[in-house]
């Protein structure tokens, strides 16, 4: 599979790059970013994929999180894909709102026209992007973790819990925990999947957590949430995730942080702990 290098820059002894490729899954060009730590010069390294939130792209995490310094110390490769398909032929929200369409792929496989022609982000993340990463970069496919923020936290939880054979560690920052009970989720899934909410359960983190086949597949799942997050009560609803994990026996560690909001200052504050968490899980 051919990828185009948009830029590559030295960073903390490693390299950060931005890339483009033609995606057969999403039927358009897709972009992603990769930080390769200096330890990769001596062999394959563990990988952490970060799924970003609404309105974001492959750039936000790499530019704003400050994760590269710690990732370089730990020998951890970082991967961040775009949040949706893009291009002149890719349909967008007809009202041009931020919470649906471009920049808001919700990490699912759309089944409804016209979205189904392009919006296949679940398969893109779990199949096509993984193939590229482990063919083109020195990552170890047996040590692959998953995390994300907001919409990307929803993606990390639903994808990770459904694929414990692929992802060996799992965390999230301020995730949308239930698309069935979130205005953002209801709008997006209603368009992408149709009005029958029984078809939504695979893309609702609470429903996936409640019915998970093997609650012991992860030693611990880490979720951080700020108490000053303006979306906490209406859109995110972590208490429902906690209840679902207690029901199934999933080992969730849900941490609330006083005064932190939904933005990247929150992520930058706790990203070091998440990187250490993932390396610990991936080293077992």
Secondary structure by P-SEA (a helix, b strand, c coil): cbbbbccccccccbbbbccccccccccccccbbbbbcccccccbbbbbbbbbccccccccccccccaaaaaaaabbbbbbbccccccccccccccccccccccccccccccccccccccaaaaaaacaaaaaaaacccccccbbbbccccaaaaaaaaaaaaccccccccccccccccccccaaaaaaaaaaccccccccccccaaaaaaaccccccccbbbbbbbcccccccccccaaaaaaaaaaacccccccccccccccaaaaaacaaaaaaaaaaaaac
